[in-house]
Amino acid sequence: MNVTDNKPKWSRRKDLRPAEIIDAALHVFTEYGFAATKLDDIAKRAGIVKGTLYRYYDTKEDLFRAVVQHTIEVHLQTIQQVSTNFQGSLAELVPVLLKYAATRISGSNVPALARLVISESHTFPDLARIWYENVVSHVLTLLTDLIGKAQARGEVRMGDPKVHAFSIVGPLVLSALFHEMFGNSIIHAPSFTALAEQHAQTVLTGILLDPVRL
């Protein structure tokens, strides 16, 4: 029997509360936006009183940070593991990473969170900082490092690795926002997986010194 099974019911419930609060906050934030969301709304959605919410999170910004970390953390860890353990070339790795990102973005709350940050970051600059520190910085740092190493191997043409990194992730980010703003039924809404596959070939043809190897 699992040790946690011996805990009193109230104790097990307490252990679950942070996850329940984060799940409730995710839905309320993406539905109403950051400015219009009240902690009372989140507490009600989570089935708790607001005083209980304050035991875990001091401010709405703290709760938003927890939502972003919870939503993104597993995906970033997987991308990091794949990149660290991959033994092939950048030409082989980029399609794998883009396909993974496209699969995870599709049907997730990531685009909704990104739209929320874009729409409200001027009023709440902390939202942009939280998104940058927990998402953007990790992805761009990882890609920039991989590209720099590929340049050192003579695989990728010279140029600012950060700019190459933007070239790789840019279309997927734009596609996610396109779907979020206009919906999935618009005729120009691209398939995430089709975009990832085609863009991988296009961008690699541009940055590789020897694109024939594709």
ABEGO torsion letter per residue (X at the ends): XBAAAABBAAAAAAAAAAAAAAAAAAAAAAAAEAAABBAAAAAAAAGBBAAAAAAABABAAAAAAAAAAAAAAAAAAAAAAAAAABABBAAAAAAAAAAAAAAAABGBAAAAAAAAAAAAAAABAAAAAAAAAAAAAAAAAAAAAAAAAAAAAGABBBEBAAAAAAAAAAAAAAAAAAAAAAEAABAABBBAAAAAAAAAAAAAAAABABAAAX
